[in-house]
C-alpha cells in the first residue's frame, strides 16, 4: 500500500513538472491582417489608432494629402498608405527629387466610383508617367485601422492601402533606405472625372505638385522579410476608427511646390481658331471687297504665322501625354495634312500672282488656290471637332463667316472704279467675256452677264500708252508702283487692280 501511494505521488509530480515546462511550438507565420507584429495573440493593440513603436513608418501630410511608407530592405517591398480628396481626379507619389527616371505610385477611382485603382508607373521626364506591367501592387484589406482601404471613404477621401513588391529599386534608380533625407515628389490631378479599373489609364496633367524628404531609417525594416502599412499615428486623434488621424513624422516640410495649369493645349486651340475661323476667312472677304491682292496676302500670311505657333504648341502638348507621343491620332494626322496643304496653298497663291502680273490673265493655279483654300478651312473645322468637344460652336462661327463672304461677293462683282465710271457701257459678252481679273471667276460671280467684271472689253489706258510706266514690259519692275507720290505727274494714278474705263 505504501509503495502504491509512493508511485502515485511520483507520477503526479512528473505531470506537474511537465505542465510547468514550455511546449515547443512552430513560430507563427507573419500575417498582416488583424494582428500585431509583436504579439499575434493580443489583438487589443490593433484597436489603438496609434501605430506601435516597433512598426516603422515615416509620414508626410499636407492639406488633405497623406503619404506614409514602410520599406523592407531584404526584398525591396514598399508598404504604403496614401490618400487625397475627391476634388482631384488622381493622386500620386514619386521616389525621387524630380520626374526624371523615378518610380511613381498613382491612384484614382475605379469605374464604379467607389473602389480605388492603384497603379505602378515609371516617369522619364516632364510627361505623363508610363505604366509598368512588371511592377506589382497588391491591395491590402482587413486592417482594423484601415476600414476603408482602397475605397472612397464616407468623407469623400480616396484611400490607398497597399504594398508595391520590389518597388525600392528599379532600372537606373533606387530608394536610399539609409538616408535621413530621401526626396519624394507628389502631385494631385485636376478636378475632372476619371473612373477606370485599368492600371494604365490616361491621366491629365497635375494641378499641384511638391517635394518633401523622409527619414528612411525610421521607415525601414532592416531585418526580416515582412512589412506593414503604416497606421494612423496622430496623438491628438487617438481612438478606434480614427483612420484619418495622420500627422507629419520624420518628414521635412514640402518645398519646390506650386500650382500647375494645362495652358499649352488651350493656347493651341485658341491660335488655331483665330487663324482658321477669323484671319483666313477675313482675308478672303478683304479680297472680295477691297480688290487688293496685297492686303489679302498680308492677312493670309499673318494667319499662317498663327498656325505655325499653334503647331509648335501642339508638338509640345503631344510630347506630354502617352496617347499623343507617336503623332498617330486622327487629330494629329489631319492637322499635319492641313499644315502641309497650307504650304502648297501659299506657293499656289504667289505663283498665280506673279504670272498674272506678267500675262494679265487668270491661271490654273489661281483656280486651285481659290477652291483649295475653302477645302482647307472646312477640313480644319472638322479637325477641331475631332480635337475638341465644341465643334458645334466652331461650325456656327464658320458658317457665319462664309455667309458674310457670300453677301460680300453678291454686292461686289465689279470693280469700284467700274461702278463709278459714267462712261462705262455694259455689254453682254456671254461666253467670250474678257478675263481681265481672276476674281471674275469666283464661285459666286456672274460670268458673262451685264455689269459683270471687266471694263467693257476695252483696253485699259495704261496698256494703250507707250509712255506709261505701267506697260507690260515694265510691270512688276522699275517704275511700277501703287503710290501716287512715285508716279510721274502726266500719268494718272490708278491702283494695281483698278483699270481705267471709258474712252
Secondary structure, DSSP 4 states (H G I P E B T S, - for coil): -HHHHHHHHHHHHHHHHHHHSPPP-PPPPP--SSS-SS-TT-GGGGG-SSPPTTS--EEEEETTEEEEEEEETTT--EEEEEEEETTSSEEEEESSSSSEEEEEEEEEE-TTSSBEEEEEEEEESSSPPEE-TTSEEEE----TT-TTTTBB-TTSEEEEEEEEETTTEETTEE--TT-SSEEEEEEE--SS--B---TT---PPPSEEEEEEE-GGGTEE-SSS---PPPP--GGG-STT-TT----BSBPPPEEEEE---HHHHHHHHHHHHIIIIIHHHHHHHHHHH--HHHHHHHHHHHHHHHHHHHHHHHHHHTTSGGGTTS-SHHHHHHHHHHHHHHHHHHHHHHHHHHHHHHSS--HHHHHHHHHHHHHHHHHHHHHHHHSS-HHHHHHHHHHHHHHHHHHHHH-SS-HHHHH-TT------GGG----SGGGGSTT--TTSTT-SSSTTPPPHHHH-TT-TTSTTTTTSTT--S-GGGS-TTSPP--TT-PPP--
